Amino acid sequence: MEQGSAREGVRPAYAPGAFSRAPADGRMPEARVPEQARVPEQARGEQAGVERAGGRPADGEQARGEHTHSEPPAPRVVQRHSVRGQILDALRAALVDGELVPGQVYSAPALGARFGVSATPVREAMQRLAVEGAVEVVPNRGFRVSERGPRELAELAEVRALIEVPVMLSLARTIPAHRWCGLRPLAEATVTAAAVGDRAAYAESDRAFHRAVLMLSGNEQLVAVADELHRRSQWPLVSGPATRRADLLADASEHTALLDALVSQDLAVVQALVREHFAGADR
């Protein structure tokens, strides 16, 4: 199951597909970058002129020797972080889709050139992925996509089950039915993404559903830890077939079945569904 935007067809500015499959020599092909996603040049402040009338400044104007400047455009920092965030989303989607190949090394300047931005936001995004364990820093070369095997995936599924199963059983006893019904659109979003075989969209909507369920516990630290484990469980293995659409649909249907069991407070079904759901991550 563990494969997001919740709306079908909504993708980040740097969407999956900006990468083509990497060739055998490891070089990245040119990316398709939307024109509106490129970083605009920073607006420059212009010095205001001071008109004189009779040797005295006009009303409301600065005295001789003083200059007025436009305010430093605050959006500069916002824009920079926005670009970094878009690149981070795109790189995560590329990991899920297998477009960033395990074992391959990618440099920030090369990826930046293909995104139409400087290497800085790409490097910052890659550093974040390194913290998450998705890539490894290779000095003087760039970042190598981490290689993962079935055992790591199984271990992640086991830890997630240890965290989420008891929490969901506790919530099933205490959360009223109408609160669970409010999560129905999130469950349906996973079905929508699975129906079109969009693995990146499914991954995000899948996490959004689980995050919303766990947030009902009121434990923000638990939600953060579970979400991090969930994200790591979505990266592809070193080798193996790509996740099939049928597998995505099967996992997505478990979300709606789980909601039904939570509404009816059927604890046995809740436990069985959650464990089966995590076991599906090994597919």
Secondary structure, DSSP 8 states (H G I E B T S, - for coil): -----SSTT---SS-TTSS----TT---------GGGS-------------EETTEE-TT---TT--------THHHHHHHHHHHHHHHHHHHHHHHT-S-TT-EE-HHHHHHHHTS-HHHHHHHHHHHHHHTSEEEETTTEEEE----HHHHHHHHHHHHHHHHHHHHHHHHHS-HHHHHTTHHHHHHHHHHHHTT-HHHHHHHHHHHHHHHHHTTT-HHHHHHHHHHHHHHTS--SSS----HHHHHHHHHHHHHHHHHHHTT-HHHHHHHHHHHHHGGG-
